Amino acid sequence: MDEEFGKRLQRARKLKHMTQGRLANEARVSTSYIGAIERGARVPGGGVVAALARALGMSVPDLLGRPPVEDLRRDQLAALVQPIREALDLYDLGADPDVAPRGQDELTADTNRLCALVRASDLRAAAAELPGLIVETTTAAHTYQDRRLWQALAMQYRTAYDVASKTGYVDLATLALDRMGWAAERASDAAVAGLRMYNRAMIYLRSGQARTGTRIAALARATVEQADPGLDRRAVTGQLYLAGAVLSAGAGQRDDAEEYLAAADRIAVGLGETTTLWMSFGPTNASAHRASCYVDQGMYQEALEVARRMEIPATWATSRAAHHHAEVARAYLWSGQPELAFGRLHTARQLAPQQIRHSAKVKEAAAGLVRAHRRPPEALVQFAKWVGAWSP
């Protein structure tokens, strides 16, 4: 994001006949901050952008000037979304007499395989297989009323959320989370219910409603306390503290963010590096969230210092590693180190091209990098064109 965003924000504000003060009040930021954004002197985080869009009555993609649907069509993902939507709508219809489901072990194995595809950022492959698996498991769960089948269905809904949220379909992501909560309730799985609420809180972060997201994260922690003691309960609780930290950082509540980060650190040190419920949690993930919090608060040198001390484990999800590299790229960019920033973006692209291509933060960073050069290198120009952040 660069001064072009500032100009776009100014145009949108004036079209709505809003003063800087009124926009600042409705977006819950300072008037001076709005002025700095419009001049291109400040770079708002994703939560602030969402708050500005909501105050202006616009969608985030429209305010950014880069509707994601065009990008999705280039990757042929849009055609895969409607079957997922239709599969999610079958949840309460009971067993389909025309569907002969496989056994629980096979359905669980396929559920885990699609979760692995998402973690590897192969969104297209996961989206293609997911609707059929949801249909089959829905019938199996209604037929046998087995807790493990409801758990598998909940994780399939979670995969639908991952695909939808990573490709910009916020309404579908919200629907998938509703279904995930419905299935988790039937599985009597408080840890999965807490994980679902974590993702729900993150939706509110992206829409600029940090206060609501913080309330959801607090309720989620209380929900997870009802889970059986063990790894799932501790890891999801730690992840929820990280959610609270990111939400607080996005809202400019530095002390609260530090408190949540400290709570997550304590759990992470006790657990070590672990993966459960297709979620990585441990000291590395806690450090990555700390770096992200610092970036969102404009503490770029502090973010880079955290990143330098990190060593990403080989077991970490490709999607998570790519996201971290993109965050570090933002820190390098806004601390005046464009070459290092582009290096991190290039690494993120190598790890998870589909995910990175649709990332709003990557588009913002790429646009900023192009403007940071009087004559941008050809490799950077091609990257910016690839993500849809620049055109001649």
BELPE-V33335 format. One record per residue. N is the residue number from 1. RES is the residue in three letters. PHI is phi in degrees with one decimal (NA if undefined). OMEGA is omega in whole degrees, 0 to 359 (NA if undefined). NEAR is the number of other C-alpha atoms within 12 Angstrom. Layout:
n & res & phi & omega & near
N & RES & PHI & OMEGA & NEAR
N & RES & PHI & OMEGA & NEAR
This chain:
n & res & phi & omega & near
1 & MET & NA & 185 & 41
2 & ASP & -144.1 & 182 & 35
3 & GLU & -65.7 & 176 & 27
4 & GLU & -61.9 & 176 & 27
5 & PHE & -63.3 & 179 & 38
6 & GLY & -59.0 & 178 & 29
7 & LYS & -65.4 & 179 & 24
8 & ARG & -65.0 & 178 & 29
9 & LEU & -63.3 & 180 & 40
10 & GLN & -62.4 & 179 & 29
11 & ARG & -61.0 & 181 & 20
12 & ALA & -63.5 & 180 & 29
13 & ARG & -63.5 & 182 & 31
14 & LYS & -68.6 & 177 & 17
15 & LEU & -63.2 & 178 & 14
16 & LYS & -88.9 & 180 & 18
17 & HIS & 56.4 & 180 & 14
18 & MET & -109.8 & 172 & 22
19 & THR & -79.8 & 175 & 23
20 & GLN & -59.7 & 181 & 31
21 & GLY & -63.8 & 180 & 19
22 & ARG & -66.0 & 179 & 22
23 & LEU & -62.5 & 179 & 32
24 & ALA & -60.5 & 181 & 29
25 & ASN & -64.3 & 183 & 20
26 & GLU & -73.7 & 178 & 26
27 & ALA & -91.0 & 178 & 31
28 & ARG & 62.5 & 172 & 29
29 & VAL & -131.5 & 181 & 29
30 & SER & -84.2 & 177 & 20
31 & THR & -62.7 & 180 & 19
32 & SER & -64.2 & 178 & 20
33 & TYR & -67.4 & 177 & 25
34 & ILE & -61.1 & 179 & 36
35 & GLY & -61.4 & 180 & 26
36 & ALA & -66.4 & 178 & 24
37 & ILE & -63.9 & 183 & 31
38 & GLU & -65.7 & 177 & 29
39 & ARG & -82.4 & 183 & 20
40 & GLY & 83.4 & 182 & 23
41 & ALA & -89.5 & 179 & 21
42 & ARG & -127.4 & 181 & 26
43 & VAL & -116.9 & 181 & 37
44 & PRO & -73.1 & 174 & 41
45 & GLY & -76.8 & 183 & 40
46 & GLY & -60.3 & 180 & 43
47 & GLY & -65.2 & 179 & 38
48 & VAL & -68.4 & 177 & 39
49 & VAL & -57.8 & 180 & 43
50 & ALA & -64.2 & 179 & 35
51 & ALA & -65.3 & 178 & 35
52 & LEU & -64.1 & 180 & 46
53 & ALA & -61.3 & 180 & 35
54 & ARG & -63.1 & 180 & 28
55 & ALA & -63.8 & 181 & 31
56 & LEU & -89.8 & 182 & 32
57 & GLY & 71.3 & 182 & 20
58 & MET & -121.3 & 170 & 24
59 & SER & -83.9 & 178 & 26
60 & VAL & -60.1 & 179 & 32
61 & PRO & -57.9 & 180 & 35
62 & ASP & -67.1 & 179 & 23
63 & LEU & -67.2 & 177 & 34
64 & LEU & -74.7 & 179 & 34
65 & GLY & 79.4 & 183 & 29
66 & ARG & -139.7 & 178 & 31
67 & PRO & -56.4 & 186 & 25
68 & PRO & -71.4 & 186 & 33
69 & VAL & -60.7 & 179 & 23
70 & GLU & -61.9 & 178 & 21
71 & ASP & -64.4 & 181 & 28
72 & LEU & -63.2 & 180 & 30
73 & ARG & -64.9 & 178 & 19
74 & ARG & -63.1 & 181 & 19
75 & ASP & -94.6 & 177 & 24
76 & GLN & 58.9 & 178 & 19
77 & LEU & -91.2 & 185 & 32
78 & ALA & -58.4 & 182 & 26
79 & ALA & -67.6 & 181 & 17
80 & LEU & -89.0 & 186 & 29
81 & VAL & -77.1 & 184 & 37
82 & GLN & -59.8 & 176 & 20
83 & PRO & -59.4 & 176 & 24
84 & ILE & -64.3 & 179 & 38
85 & ARG & -57.8 & 181 & 32
86 & GLU & -66.8 & 179 & 20
87 & ALA & -66.3 & 179 & 33
88 & LEU & -65.2 & 185 & 40
89 & ASP & -82.3 & 183 & 22
90 & LEU & -93.8 & 193 & 26
91 & TYR & -56.1 & 188 & 36
92 & ASP & -108.5 & 183 & 18
93 & LEU & -91.4 & 180 & 16
94 & GLY & 78.1 & 181 & 21
95 & ALA & -73.6 & 176 & 23
96 & ASP & -86.2 & 183 & 21
97 & PRO & -64.4 & 180 & 15
98 & ASP & -92.6 & 180 & 11
99 & VAL & -111.1 & 177 & 19
100 & ALA & -108.1 & 186 & 18
101 & PRO & -73.2 & 174 & 27
102 & ARG & -74.7 & 181 & 22
103 & GLY & -74.1 & 183 & 21
104 & GLN & -60.2 & 182 & 28
105 & ASP & -62.8 & 180 & 17
106 & GLU & -67.7 & 180 & 19
107 & LEU & -66.0 & 178 & 32
108 & THR & -65.6 & 179 & 30
109 & ALA & -61.9 & 179 & 22
110 & ASP & -67.9 & 176 & 29
111 & THR & -59.4 & 180 & 38
112 & ASN & -65.3 & 181 & 29
113 & ARG & -66.0 & 179 & 25
114 & LEU & -70.6 & 174 & 38
115 & CYS & -59.4 & 179 & 38
116 & ALA & -65.5 & 178 & 29
117 & LEU & -62.4 & 179 & 30
118 & VAL & -66.5 & 179 & 40
119 & ARG & -63.8 & 176 & 35
120 & ALA & -86.5 & 178 & 31
121 & SER & 66.9 & 173 & 36
122 & ASP & -92.8 & 186 & 32
123 & LEU & -67.0 & 182 & 40
124 & ARG & -63.4 & 180 & 34
125 & ALA & -65.5 & 180 & 25
126 & ALA & -64.7 & 181 & 37
127 & ALA & -65.1 & 182 & 38
128 & ALA & -68.7 & 184 & 27
129 & GLU & -89.9 & 191 & 30
130 & LEU & -62.3 & 184 & 43
131 & PRO & -58.0 & 180 & 33
132 & GLY & -62.1 & 180 & 30
133 & LEU & -68.2 & 178 & 42
134 & ILE & -63.0 & 180 & 48
135 & VAL & -59.6 & 182 & 37
136 & GLU & -66.0 & 182 & 38
137 & THR & -71.1 & 176 & 47
138 & THR & -59.3 & 178 & 42
139 & THR & -64.6 & 181 & 34
140 & ALA & -62.3 & 182 & 36
141 & ALA & -64.4 & 179 & 37
142 & HIS & -67.8 & 182 & 29
143 & THR & -74.0 & 188 & 24
144 & TYR & -102.0 & 179 & 19
145 & GLN & 50.3 & 181 & 22
146 & ASP & -92.9 & 182 & 23
147 & ARG & -56.8 & 182 & 23
148 & ARG & -67.6 & 178 & 29
149 & LEU & -71.2 & 176 & 39
150 & TRP & -65.2 & 176 & 39
151 & GLN & -63.2 & 179 & 38
152 & ALA & -61.6 & 180 & 42
153 & LEU & -64.6 & 178 & 53
154 & ALA & -60.2 & 181 & 47
155 & MET & -71.9 & 174 & 48
156 & GLN & -67.8 & 175 & 52
157 & TYR & -62.8 & 177 & 51
158 & ARG & -63.7 & 177 & 48
159 & THR & -64.5 & 176 & 50
160 & ALA & -61.2 & 176 & 51
161 & TYR & -61.4 & 182 & 43
162 & ASP & -59.3 & 181 & 47
163 & VAL & -62.8 & 183 & 47
164 & ALA & -66.7 & 184 & 38
165 & SER & -69.7 & 181 & 32
166 & LYS & -75.7 & 181 & 38
167 & THR & -114.9 & 171 & 41
168 & GLY & 89.8 & 179 & 34
169 & TYR & -93.2 & 186 & 32
170 & VAL & -64.8 & 180 & 29
171 & ASP & -63.2 & 179 & 20
172 & LEU & -69.5 & 178 & 32
173 & ALA & -62.1 & 179 & 33
174 & THR & -64.3 & 178 & 32
175 & LEU & -62.2 & 180 & 31
176 & ALA & -61.7 & 179 & 42
177 & LEU & -68.4 & 175 & 40
178 & ASP & -60.3 & 179 & 27
179 & ARG & -66.0 & 179 & 38
180 & MET & -62.2 & 177 & 42
181 & GLY & -64.3 & 179 & 38
182 & TRP & -61.2 & 180 & 29
183 & ALA & -70.8 & 179 & 39
184 & ALA & -62.7 & 178 & 35
185 & GLU & -63.8 & 179 & 24
186 & ARG & -71.5 & 176 & 27
187 & ALA & -85.8 & 184 & 27
188 & SER & 52.1 & 184 & 26
189 & ASP & -114.9 & 183 & 33
190 & ALA & -69.7 & 179 & 35
191 & ALA & -67.2 & 177 & 42
192 & VAL & -65.7 & 177 & 46
193 & ALA & -61.8 & 178 & 46
194 & GLY & -66.7 & 178 & 43
195 & LEU & -65.1 & 177 & 45
196 & ARG & -62.7 & 180 & 48
197 & MET & -70.3 & 173 & 43
198 & TYR & -59.0 & 180 & 42
199 & ASN & -64.7 & 177 & 41
200 & ARG & -63.6 & 178 & 42
201 & ALA & -61.4 & 180 & 39
202 & MET & -67.2 & 175 & 41
203 & ILE & -63.0 & 179 & 40
204 & TYR & -68.5 & 175 & 35
205 & LEU & -61.3 & 182 & 36
206 & ARG & -67.5 & 179 & 38
207 & SER & -93.1 & 176 & 36
208 & GLY & 78.5 & 180 & 38
209 & GLN & -113.7 & 186 & 33
210 & ALA & -63.4 & 182 & 36
211 & ARG & -61.7 & 178 & 31
212 & THR & -65.1 & 178 & 24
213 & GLY & -60.1 & 179 & 34
214 & THR & -64.8 & 178 & 38
215 & ARG & -64.4 & 179 & 26
216 & ILE & -64.9 & 180 & 32
217 & ALA & -62.8 & 178 & 41
218 & ALA & -66.5 & 177 & 30
219 & LEU & -63.6 & 180 & 27
220 & ALA & -63.9 & 179 & 36
221 & ARG & -62.3 & 177 & 35
222 & ALA & -66.3 & 179 & 22
223 & THR & -64.6 & 183 & 30
224 & VAL & -65.9 & 177 & 36
225 & GLU & -61.2 & 179 & 26
226 & GLN & -83.6 & 180 & 22
227 & ALA & -74.0 & 176 & 28
228 & ASP & -61.8 & 177 & 16
229 & PRO & -57.3 & 179 & 15
230 & GLY & 150.0 & 186 & 16
231 & LEU & -60.5 & 183 & 27
232 & ASP & -57.6 & 182 & 31
233 & ARG & -62.4 & 183 & 32
234 & ARG & -68.5 & 182 & 38
235 & ALA & -66.5 & 180 & 45
236 & VAL & -65.9 & 177 & 45
237 & THR & -60.2 & 177 & 45
238 & GLY & -60.3 & 179 & 46
239 & GLN & -64.6 & 179 & 50
240 & LEU & -69.4 & 173 & 48
241 & TYR & -64.9 & 177 & 47
242 & LEU & -64.9 & 176 & 47
243 & ALA & -60.7 & 178 & 50
244 & GLY & -60.5 & 179 & 48
245 & ALA & -64.9 & 181 & 47
246 & VAL & -63.9 & 179 & 49
247 & LEU & -63.5 & 180 & 49
248 & SER & -66.9 & 178 & 40
249 & ALA & -62.2 & 180 & 39
250 & GLY & -64.3 & 179 & 41
251 & ALA & -92.6 & 179 & 38
252 & GLY & 77.4 & 181 & 30
253 & GLN & -97.9 & 189 & 23
254 & ARG & -64.0 & 182 & 25
255 & ASP & -64.0 & 179 & 18
256 & ASP & -64.0 & 179 & 24
257 & ALA & -60.6 & 180 & 33
258 & GLU & -64.4 & 179 & 29
259 & GLU & -65.1 & 179 & 22
260 & TYR & -66.1 & 179 & 34
261 & LEU & -61.3 & 179 & 37
262 & ALA & -64.3 & 179 & 24
263 & ALA & -64.1 & 178 & 28
264 & ALA & -65.7 & 179 & 38
265 & ASP & -59.0 & 181 & 34
266 & ARG & -62.0 & 179 & 25
267 & ILE & -69.5 & 182 & 30
268 & ALA & -62.9 & 179 & 31
269 & VAL & -63.4 & 180 & 22
270 & GLY & -68.8 & 182 & 18
271 & LEU & -86.5 & 190 & 28
272 & GLY & 76.6 & 180 & 23
273 & GLU & -72.9 & 183 & 27
274 & THR & -145.9 & 174 & 31
275 & THR & -131.4 & 177 & 27
276 & THR & -148.9 & 182 & 26
277 & LEU & 53.1 & 182 & 33
278 & TRP & 54.3 & 178 & 33
279 & MET & -137.2 & 178 & 39
280 & SER & -89.6 & 176 & 34
281 & PHE & -141.9 & 180 & 42
282 & GLY & 159.2 & 183 & 36
283 & PRO & -57.0 & 181 & 36
284 & THR & -66.6 & 180 & 35
285 & ASN & -65.2 & 177 & 43
286 & ALA & -63.3 & 178 & 42
287 & SER & -66.1 & 179 & 37
288 & ALA & -62.0 & 177 & 42
289 & HIS & -67.3 & 177 & 45
290 & ARG & -61.3 & 178 & 46
291 & ALA & -60.7 & 179 & 43
292 & SER & -62.4 & 178 & 44
293 & CYS & -60.0 & 180 & 45
294 & TYR & -65.3 & 178 & 37
295 & VAL & -61.8 & 181 & 40
296 & ASP & -63.7 & 180 & 39
297 & GLN & -96.9 & 180 & 36
298 & GLY & 76.0 & 180 & 28
299 & MET & -95.9 & 191 & 25
300 & TYR & -68.9 & 180 & 30
301 & GLN & -65.3 & 178 & 24
302 & GLU & -64.2 & 178 & 24
303 & ALA & -62.9 & 181 & 33
304 & LEU & -67.3 & 178 & 35
305 & GLU & -65.2 & 176 & 21
306 & VAL & -62.4 & 182 & 29
307 & ALA & -63.6 & 180 & 34
308 & ARG & -64.1 & 181 & 19
309 & ARG & -83.6 & 183 & 16
310 & MET & -83.8 & 171 & 24
311 & GLU & -129.5 & 186 & 18
312 & ILE & -71.2 & 181 & 25
313 & PRO & -70.6 & 180 & 20
314 & ALA & -63.1 & 182 & 13
315 & THR & -82.3 & 182 & 23
316 & TRP & -66.9 & 179 & 30
317 & ALA & -61.3 & 178 & 31
318 & THR & -56.0 & 181 & 32
319 & SER & -62.4 & 181 & 37
320 & ARG & -69.9 & 179 & 33
321 & ALA & -63.7 & 180 & 37
322 & ALA & -63.1 & 179 & 34
323 & HIS & -62.0 & 180 & 42
324 & HIS & -63.6 & 179 & 43
325 & HIS & -61.0 & 178 & 41
326 & ALA & -66.3 & 178 & 44
327 & GLU & -65.8 & 179 & 44
328 & VAL & -65.1 & 176 & 49
329 & ALA & -59.6 & 178 & 42
330 & ARG & -61.7 & 179 & 50
331 & ALA & -64.0 & 178 & 45
332 & TYR & -63.6 & 181 & 35
333 & LEU & -59.3 & 187 & 38
334 & TRP & -82.1 & 171 & 37
335 & SER & -101.4 & 174 & 25
336 & GLY & 81.7 & 180 & 19
337 & GLN & -126.1 & 188 & 23
338 & PRO & -62.3 & 181 & 29
339 & GLU & -64.2 & 178 & 26
340 & LEU & -66.9 & 178 & 23
341 & ALA & -62.1 & 181 & 34
342 & PHE & -66.1 & 177 & 41
343 & GLY & -59.6 & 179 & 26
344 & ARG & -68.4 & 177 & 33
345 & LEU & -63.7 & 179 & 44
346 & HIS & -63.6 & 178 & 32
347 & THR & -62.5 & 179 & 26
348 & ALA & -60.6 & 180 & 32
349 & ARG & -64.5 & 179 & 34
350 & GLN & -62.7 & 182 & 24
351 & LEU & -76.0 & 189 & 28
352 & ALA & -147.0 & 186 & 33
353 & PRO & -60.6 & 181 & 30
354 & GLN & -64.6 & 180 & 37
355 & GLN & -63.9 & 184 & 42
356 & ILE & -66.9 & 181 & 43
357 & ARG & -63.0 & 183 & 44
358 & HIS & -101.1 & 183 & 39
359 & SER & -81.8 & 179 & 38
360 & ALA & -64.2 & 181 & 40
361 & LYS & -66.9 & 177 & 42
362 & VAL & -67.7 & 177 & 45
363 & LYS & -59.1 & 180 & 40
364 & GLU & -62.1 & 181 & 42
365 & ALA & -65.8 & 180 & 46
366 & ALA & -63.2 & 178 & 46
367 & ALA & -63.5 & 178 & 40
368 & GLY & -64.7 & 179 & 40
369 & LEU & -65.8 & 179 & 41
370 & VAL & -60.5 & 182 & 35
371 & ARG & -74.6 & 179 & 26
372 & ALA & -75.8 & 180 & 26
373 & HIS & -110.3 & 173 & 20
374 & ARG & -66.6 & 174 & 10
375 & ARG & -128.6 & 184 & 12
376 & PRO & -61.8 & 178 & 23
377 & PRO & -59.4 & 183 & 18
378 & GLU & -60.5 & 180 & 12
379 & ALA & -61.5 & 179 & 19
380 & LEU & -69.2 & 178 & 31
381 & VAL & -59.1 & 181 & 27
382 & GLN & -64.7 & 178 & 21
383 & PHE & -64.1 & 180 & 33
384 & ALA & -61.9 & 176 & 33
385 & LYS & -65.3 & 182 & 22
386 & TRP & -62.1 & 180 & 28
387 & VAL & -87.2 & 179 & 37
388 & GLY & 78.3 & 183 & 33
389 & ALA & -102.2 & 184 & 38
390 & TRP & -156.9 & 173 & 28
391 & SER & -146.1 & 183 & 16
392 & PRO & -65.9 & NA & 10
